[in-house]
Amino acid sequence: MWIKASGKELADALTSEIFVAVDRKAAIGEAHGAGDGTCKATILDPEVQLRPSIETTFHAVLEWRVVAHSHSVAVLSHVISPQGRVAAGALLEDLNPVFVPYAKPGLPLTGAITERITPRTQLILLENHGLIVCGRTTHEVDTLMQAVETRLRRNPVEVTDVMPNADPMPGFEWAGEQNWLAQDEHALARVTSGSFYPDHVVFLGPGLPMEDNDDGPPVVLSPGVGVQIRVDATEAQKAMLRCLSDVLRRVPADWTLESIGPEAEAELLNWDAEKYRQWLAAKG
């Protein structure tokens, strides 16, 4: 089974090696307790230095030839909210979606998925995480994924984004189009209430702080002024800040947001697999 390597981006698929071949039967075994769940031992070529995705086990246990997993803005803007999930369920009803409550990526998530699906399940919405689409061919999966994206797409609300007159802190610069997150009172309350999906925690840390600290957060909010991002921030960190802005511009003001919570954040920050992803991102 070919799986995306941890820390690699699909955008680079045509220009660099981002996939790694693993023994699918061995990966299924790890999903059921035969191994540590990282699937590092399932790599077919021992010379390969890449690590399989931290989500290899759920790709392996899903009995479909093609399994695609994404964290799109359209999907995230629905699955981080109870009202959004209800709306998504109604919009996708004829596609028989299965909703899976948030679980730590890796074996916990694989277990949560297998508890809820049937052999016919092709569409899985992961709460506070993303989307899984399964099918017999890449064309079938692409068609289904595009249908989901089209139905869940929401136009972004217009926001007022003013470039601050004040100087940023040493080592930081103003974020530009994301400054509205700190300037809009409602948005500020939302972004300081917690983290809404795993990749935010991995690349930006828990929530968004309102002052610098010893942990060296890549992004710091200045309430009523703007958003500061470190001048040496990685492309992944910049992308995740844009993602947060894009998601919140598509969540209606009357929808409630649910964060993954401090315990889940701590699990991600202290997880060896996620530290590896952070290391790879920093290298890029």
C-alpha positions in Angstrom: 0.0 0.0 0.0 1.3 3.4 -0.9 0.8 6.0 1.8 1.9 9.6 2.1 4.9 10.1 4.2 4.6 12.0 7.5 5.5 15.7 7.2 5.2 15.7 3.4 2.8 17.8 1.4 0.5 16.6 -1.4 1.4 19.8 -3.3 4.8 18.4 -3.8 3.7 15.0 -5.2 4.8 15.8 -8.8 8.2 17.1 -7.8 9.5 15.0 -5.0 9.1 11.6 -3.3 6.3 12.0 -0.8 4.9 8.5 -0.7 6.2 5.3 1.0 5.3 1.7 0.3 4.2 -0.3 3.3 3.0 -3.9 3.8 -0.8 -3.4 4.1 -1.4 -6.7 6.0 1.3 -5.8 8.5 -0.3 -2.3 8.9 -3.7 -4.0 9.5 -2.0 -6.1 12.1 -0.7 -2.9 13.8 -4.2 -1.5 13.8 -5.2 -4.6 15.8 -2.4 -4.4 18.3 0.5 -6.2 16.6 3.0 -3.4 16.9 3.2 0.2 18.2 0.8 1.7 15.6 3.4 3.9 13.9 3.7 1.4 11.1 7.5 2.2 10.8 8.1 -1.6 10.9 5.8 -2.1 7.9 8.0 -0.2 5.4 8.8 -2.5 2.5 12.2 -1.0 1.6 14.5 -0.8 4.7 16.6 1.8 2.9 13.7 4.3 2.9 14.2 7.0 5.5 10.7 8.4 5.3 8.1 7.6 8.0 4.6 6.4 7.0 1.8 8.8 7.8 0.6 8.7 11.4 -2.8 7.7 10.0 -1.5 4.7 8.1 -3.6 2.2 10.2 -7.0 3.7 9.2 -6.0 3.8 5.5 -5.0 0.1 5.8 -8.2 -1.2 7.6 -10.6 0.5 5.1 -11.5 -2.1 2.5 -11.3 0.1 -0.5 -8.6 0.4 -3.2 -8.4 4.1 -2.9 -8.6 6.0 0.4 -8.2 9.8 0.4 -7.9 12.0 3.5 -8.0 15.8 3.6 -8.4 18.7 5.9 -10.2 21.1 3.6 -11.5 24.5 4.7 -15.1 23.7 3.6 -15.1 20.5 5.7 -13.4 22.0 8.8 -15.8 24.9 8.8 -18.6 22.4 9.5 -17.0 19.7 11.6 -15.7 22.0 14.3 -19.3 23.0 15.2 -22.3 21.0 16.4 -24.6 23.1 14.2 -22.1 22.7 11.3 -22.2 18.9 11.7 -26.0 18.9 11.5 -25.9 21.1 8.4 -23.3 18.9 6.8 -25.3 15.8 7.6 -28.4 17.3 5.9 -26.4 18.5 2.8 -24.7 15.1 2.4 -27.6 12.8 3.5 -27.9 10.9 0.2 -24.2 10.1 0.4 -24.6 8.3 3.7 -21.9 10.0 5.6 -20.6 8.6 8.9 -19.5 11.1 11.6 -16.7 10.1 13.9 -16.1 12.0 17.2 -12.7 13.5 17.7 -9.9 11.0 18.6 -6.2 11.3 18.7 -4.7 10.6 15.2 -3.2 7.1 15.0 -4.6 4.0 16.7 -7.3 5.8 18.7 -8.7 7.4 15.6 -8.5 4.1 13.7 -10.5 2.4 16.5 -13.1 5.1 16.5 -13.6 4.8 12.7 -13.8 1.0 12.7 -16.4 1.1 15.4 -18.8 3.2 13.3 -18.4 2.2 9.7 -19.8 -0.6 7.6 -18.1 -2.3 4.6 -20.2 0.0 2.3 -19.1 3.3 4.0 -17.4 5.6 1.5 -17.7 8.9 3.2 -16.4 9.7 6.7 -16.5 13.1 8.4 -14.0 13.3 11.3 -15.2 15.8 13.9 -12.6 18.5 14.6 -10.3 16.9 12.0 -11.3 16.4 8.4 -12.6 14.1 5.7 -12.1 10.6 4.4 -13.4 9.4 1.0 -13.2 5.8 -0.1 -13.7 4.2 -3.5 -12.7 1.7 -6.1 -10.9 4.1 -8.4 -9.2 7.5 -8.1 -12.0 8.9 -10.4 -14.7 7.6 -8.1 -13.0 9.1 -5.1 -12.3 12.4 -6.8 -15.9 12.7 -8.0 -17.2 12.0 -4.5 -14.8 14.4 -2.8 -15.7 17.2 -5.3 -19.3 16.6 -4.5 -18.6 17.0 -0.8 -16.6 20.2 -1.4 -19.2 21.7 -3.6 -22.1 21.0 -1.2 -20.2 22.2 1.9 -18.6 25.3 0.3 -19.6 28.5 1.9 -18.7 32.0 0.7 -16.4 33.8 3.1 -17.8 36.8 5.0 -16.3 40.2 4.3 -13.9 41.3 7.0 -12.2 44.6 7.7 -8.5 44.0 7.9 -6.4 47.1 8.8 -2.6 47.1 8.8 -1.6 48.2 12.3 0.3 51.5 12.7 2.3 50.2 15.7 5.6 48.3 15.3 5.5 44.6 15.8 7.6 43.0 18.5 11.3 42.2 17.7 11.5 39.1 15.5 7.8 39.4 14.4 5.9 41.0 11.6 2.2 41.8 11.0 0.4 38.9 9.4 -1.4 41.0 6.8 -4.7 39.5 5.7 -5.1 37.6 9.0 -4.9 40.7 11.2 -8.7 40.8 11.4 -8.6 37.8 13.7 -7.3 40.1 16.5 -9.2 43.2 15.4 -12.7 41.6 15.3 -14.0 41.1 18.8 -16.1 38.0 18.0 -13.2 36.4 16.0 -10.8 37.2 18.8 -13.0 35.4 21.3 -13.1 32.4 19.1 -9.4 32.1 18.3 -8.5 32.4 22.0 -11.0 29.8 23.1 -8.9 26.8 22.1 -7.6 24.7 19.1 -10.2 23.3 16.7 -8.2 20.6 14.8 -4.9 18.7 15.3 -2.8 20.5 12.6 -3.3 23.8 14.3 -1.7 22.4 17.5 1.1 20.7 15.6 2.2 23.8 13.7 1.0 26.8 15.8 0.8 25.4 19.3 -2.3 25.3 21.5 -4.7 28.1 20.7 -3.2 31.5 19.9 -1.5 33.4 22.8 -1.8 37.1 23.4 1.8 37.5 24.5 5.2 36.0 23.7 6.4 33.3 26.1 9.3 30.9 26.7 7.7 28.3 24.4 8.4 30.7 21.4 4.9 30.7 19.9 5.0 31.4 16.1 2.0 33.6 16.3 1.0 36.2 18.9 -2.3 38.1 19.0 -2.4 41.8 19.9 -6.1 42.3 20.8 -7.7 45.2 18.8 -4.4 45.7 16.9 -3.4 42.7 14.8 -1.7 39.3 14.5 2.0 39.0 14.7 3.9 36.1 13.1 7.6 35.4 13.5 9.7 36.5 10.6 11.3 33.1 10.4 7.9 31.2 10.5 7.8 28.1 8.3 5.6 27.9 5.3 3.5 25.3 7.2 3.0 27.8 10.0 2.0 30.5 7.6 -0.4 28.1 5.8 -2.1 27.1 9.1 -2.6 30.7 10.1 -4.3 31.3 6.7 -6.3 28.2 7.2 -7.6 29.4 10.6 -8.6 32.7 9.0 -10.3 31.0 6.0 -12.2 28.6 8.3 -13.5 31.2 10.6 -14.6 33.4 7.7 -16.9 30.6 6.7 -18.4 29.7 10.2 -21.7 31.6 10.8 -21.7 33.9 13.8 -24.5 31.9 15.5 -22.7 28.6 15.3 -21.0 27.3 18.4 -17.4 26.2 18.1 -16.0 23.2 19.9 -12.2 23.0 20.6 -10.4 19.7 21.1 -9.6 20.7 24.6 -6.3 21.1 26.7 -5.9 17.3 27.3 -6.1 16.6 23.5 -3.7 19.4 22.9 -1.2 18.0 25.4 -1.4 14.6 23.8 -0.5 16.0 20.4 2.3 18.2 21.7 4.0 15.4 23.6 3.6 12.8 20.9 6.8 11.6 19.2 5.1 11.3 15.8 4.0 14.9 15.9 7.4 16.1 17.0 8.8 14.3 13.9 6.3 16.2 11.7 7.3 19.5 13.4 11.0 18.8 12.8 10.3 18.1 9.1 8.3 21.2 8.8 11.0 23.3 10.4 13.6 21.9 7.9 11.4 23.0 5.0 
